[in-house]
Amino acid sequence: MAYSLRYASAIFFCLSALLGCELPKDPSRTSQTVRGDVLIVGTDGPVPPENEAEKAALTRLAANLNARLEYRQAGIHALAADLESGEIHVLAGGLPRNTPFKNRFGLSSPVSEVLLDGKREKTVFAIRKGENGFLLQVNKAVGD
């Protein structure tokens, strides 16, 4: 009986490891959609963003994905809706790490800093929640 349990546990472990090879995933296929096509970035500020670190990271991300970079400018709430629906791929432009949207979206590693109410706040990019493969790509571009 103990042998059967160990055998079953070993099989379960091996299958789990094999399934884990496909992680992280993009349930909405953002990485695949952008790769070789267009990376759509939404901003509620200037186009392209004035922050050099953000511009450089977005340019690297597009290059890493062999994609053309396209910006869309709108109000923050319209952009949030566009991000959730997949009409844009990244929300950029001085978004503070403690954004009220932090529970709705996946957030990148810090990109830069912005001065808010006299305090320096780290800025991030927002992506669709659950797009962990794409988030890895974004964080790679931020960290390059």
C-alpha positions in Angstrom: 0.0 0.0 0.0 2.8 2.4 0.9 4.5 1.6 -2.3 1.4 2.5 -4.3 1.1 5.8 -2.5 4.7 6.7 -3.2 4.3 5.7 -6.8 1.2 7.8 -7.2 2.9 10.7 -5.5 5.9 10.4 -7.8 3.6 10.4 -10.9 1.7 13.4 -9.6 5.0 15.3 -9.0 6.3 14.5 -12.5 3.1 15.6 -14.1 3.0 18.8 -12.1 6.5 19.6 -13.1 5.7 19.0 -16.8 2.6 21.2 -16.7 4.7 23.8 -14.9 7.0 24.1 -17.9 4.3 26.1 -19.7 4.2 28.7 -17.0 3.9 31.6 -16.8 0.9 31.9 -19.1 -1.0 34.6 -20.8 -4.7 33.6 -20.7 -5.6 36.4 -23.0 -2.5 35.8 -25.2 -1.1 39.3 -25.0 2.5 38.3 -25.7 1.4 36.3 -28.8 -0.9 39.1 -30.0 1.8 41.8 -29.7 4.7 39.7 -31.0 5.5 40.7 -34.6 2.7 43.1 -34.7 1.9 46.2 -32.6 2.4 47.1 -28.9 -0.4 49.6 -28.0 0.4 51.8 -25.1 -2.2 54.1 -23.4 -1.2 57.3 -21.6 -3.2 60.1 -20.2 -0.3 62.5 -20.6 2.0 63.5 -23.5 2.5 61.1 -26.4 5.1 59.6 -26.1 5.6 59.8 -22.3 8.1 62.6 -21.4 9.8 60.3 -18.9 13.0 59.0 -20.6 13.1 55.8 -18.5 9.5 55.0 -19.5 10.1 55.7 -23.2 13.3 53.6 -23.2 11.6 50.7 -21.5 8.6 50.8 -23.9 11.0 51.0 -26.9 12.9 47.9 -25.5 9.7 46.0 -24.9 8.5 46.7 -28.5 11.9 45.7 -29.9 12.0 42.5 -27.8 8.7 41.5 -29.2 9.5 42.6 -32.7 6.5 45.0 -32.6 5.8 48.5 -33.7 5.1 50.9 -30.9 1.7 52.8 -31.0 0.5 55.3 -28.4 -3.1 56.2 -27.6 -4.0 59.2 -25.5 -7.2 59.4 -23.4 -8.4 59.9 -19.8 -7.2 57.4 -17.2 -10.7 55.8 -16.7 -11.1 55.3 -20.4 -7.6 53.8 -20.7 -8.4 51.5 -17.7 -11.4 50.2 -19.5 -9.4 49.8 -22.7 -6.7 47.8 -20.9 -9.3 45.5 -19.3 -10.9 44.8 -22.7 -7.5 44.3 -24.4 -7.7 47.3 -26.7 -4.4 48.5 -25.3 -1.6 46.3 -23.9 0.2 48.7 -21.5 -0.9 51.6 -19.4 2.0 54.1 -19.0 2.7 57.7 -18.2 3.7 58.3 -14.6 1.4 55.7 -13.0 2.4 55.5 -9.3 3.0 52.1 -7.7 0.2 52.8 -5.2 -2.3 53.5 -7.9 -6.0 52.9 -7.0 -6.0 50.5 -10.0 -3.4 48.2 -8.4 -6.1 45.5 -7.6 -7.5 45.6 -11.2 -4.2 45.2 -13.1 -0.9 43.5 -13.1 1.8 46.0 -12.2 5.4 46.0 -13.5 8.5 46.5 -11.5 9.3 50.2 -10.8 10.2 52.1 -13.9 11.0 55.5 -12.7 9.9 58.1 -10.1 7.4 60.9 -10.0 6.9 63.7 -7.5 3.4 63.5 -5.9 2.3 65.8 -3.1 5.9 66.6 -2.4 6.9 62.9 -2.1 8.9 60.8 -4.6 6.8 57.8 -5.7 7.9 54.9 -7.9 6.1 54.6 -11.2 5.0 51.4 -12.9 3.3 50.1 -16.0 0.0 48.4 -15.8 -1.1 45.4 -17.9 -4.1 43.1 -17.9 -4.4 41.0 -14.7 -3.3 37.4 -15.1 -1.0 38.0 -18.2 2.0 36.8 -16.3 4.0 35.8 -19.4 3.6 39.3 -20.8 4.4 40.8 -17.3 7.8 38.9 -17.5 8.4 40.5 -20.9 7.5 44.0 -19.5 9.7 43.5 -16.4 12.6 42.3 -18.6 12.3 45.5 -20.7 12.1 47.7 -17.5 15.2 46.0 -16.1 17.4 46.0 -19.2 
